[in-house]
Amino acid sequence: MDTTKLTTVISLLIALSIASERLVDIIKGLIPWLNQPRLRPAEEGWRKAALQVLAVIAGVTTAWLASAAIPKGVGIPDDWTKAKDLKAAEAESRQIEARAKRATLPKHGR
């Protein structure tokens, strides 16, 4: 990966992270129960769990909304699951196995 793509991916991840965190803060401001720490440990545990779930949902939503703005060629390639790559890997594996068998066969006449 060249440095331009790496810089783009890192910048994108930072921007998505900040946007997701802002979304969580906005929702916390709208729901006072999420914004105020609880005195009882059980209630605080539920509040923290709800915040974690909210953070996951906010992250997925933010990434989905931003997907149209993400340039092609950044991140996971479109063709990373193509079957031809799998077939090529299987053929290479068979060739390696055949070479290994030839190397371990006993030599006749020696």
C-alpha positions, -999 to +999 in steps of 0.1 A: +000+000+000+015+033-010+017+062+015-011+082-002-036+054+003-024+048+038-028+085+047-063+085+031-074+054+050-061+068+083-077+102+077-110+085+068-109+063+100-102+094+122-130+113+106-155+085+109-144+080+146-149+116+154-183+118+136-195+086+154-184+100+188-202+133+181-234+113+172-231+094+205-227+128+224-258+142+207-279+112+216-265+113+252-276+149+254-311+140+242-315+111+267-306+123+302-305+087+316-274+080+293-256+112+302-257+109+340-236+084+359-256+062+383-247+056+419-258+019+420-234-004+403-261-024+385-277+007+370-242+021+360-234-012+343-266-011+322-259+026+313-224+017+302-237-013+282-263+009+265-236+034+256-215+007+241-244-006+220-252+030+210-215+035+200-216+005+177-249+016+161-236+051+157-204+038+141-222+016+116-247+044+108-219+069+103-199+046+080-230+038+060-239+074+055-203+083+046-199+054+022-210+074-008-182+099-001-155+073+002-133+073-029-130+040-049-098+021-043-096+031-007-099+003+019-109-032+009-106-038-028-138-047-047-124-080-060-110-094-029-134-124-029-132-134-065-133-171-071-104-170-097-080-160-069-092-190-049-087-213-079-052-199-085-043-205-049-056-241-050-036-247-082-005-233-066-010-255-035-013-286-058+019-277-075+037-273-042+024-307-030+035-324-063+070-309-059+072-321-023+062-356-034+089-357-061+115-345-037+107-373-012+104-402-036+133-426-033+159-426-061+161-459-080+195-473-089+216-457-061 
